[in-house]
Amino acid sequence: MLDSLKKSGPYSVMMDESNDKTNKSCIILIKILDHEVGDVRTKFLDMPIVNISNARNLFDALKSSLSNKGLDFDKCMAFTGPKARVYKGSLQIVNL
């Protein structure tokens, strides 16, 4: 899977965190053009623990997951996530 991700070029990311009170996890999915099958695919990337779901922690978890998989953050062309106000934060991750 990682080989097809690294070869895919631009990608988009979908992110959602749990509402559980303890050990909140965050699922990260990635959408790529899979050249091997000639179609767009959505694939599971990671599920890190994010105990405090604020903009900084979610952004750090995303960037860390992409880096750990050897993916270039600059190739991320789109982002989808819930609660836009959380993602905006002081980092201006989402500019409303």
N, C-alpha and C positions, 0 to 999 in steps of 0.2 A: 504494500500500500504506500509506504513512504516514497518509493521510487516514482510511482505515478504522481504523487503529490509534488515532488520536487521538479518533475518534468513538465507539470501542467501549466506553468506560467501564472497569470493572475488567478486569484481565487477570492471567494467570499466566505465570511465567517458568521455563524449563528451561535448565539450564546444564551443560556438561561440558567438561573440559579434556583436551588430548592428553597422552600419556605420553612424547612425544618429548623427548629430552635437550636439544635446542636449539630456541630460538624456540617455546616452547610456545604453542599457540593455544587459544582457549576459544570454543566455539560457544554462542551465545545464541539460543534460540527463544522465541517468545511465542505464547501461546494466547489468542485473543479470540473474542468473539461478533461475527461479521461481519454487520452489519445489512443490507448490500447483498444477501447471499445467504441470510440467515436461518439461519445454521448456525455452529457453532464451528469455527474454523480455527486450525491451527498454522502459523506463518510464521517464516522465518529473519529474525533481527533484526541480528546482527552476529557477527564473528569476530575479536575483538581478540587481540593478542599478550600473554600473561601469563607472563613468563619464570620467575617463582617463584610456584608455585601454593599460596599460603597464604590464609587467610581475608581478610586486609586487601587483598591484590592482586586477588583474585577479586571481592570486594565493590566495590572501586574501579572495576574494569573494567565490572561490571554497571551501576553507577550512572552512569558516564561514557557508556556506550552508550545507556542510556535517555535521558539528558539530551541527547545529541547528536541523537537522533531526535525530541526535543521531547515525550517521554512523561513524565507525572507519576509519580514514584516512589511517591507515596502511593496510587496506584490499583492497585499490585501486590498482589494478594490471596493469591497462592500462589507457592511456590518449590520447585523440584525440582532436586536435584543429587546427584552421587555423593559418597562419602567424607564422611559427615556430620561426622566429627571435624575435617576440614580447614576446613569452613565454620563450625564453632563458634568456634574461635579465641578471642581476647580480646574480639572485638567482639560475641560472643554472637549472631551472625547466625542461627544455628539453635540453639534452646534445647532441649536434650535432657532 
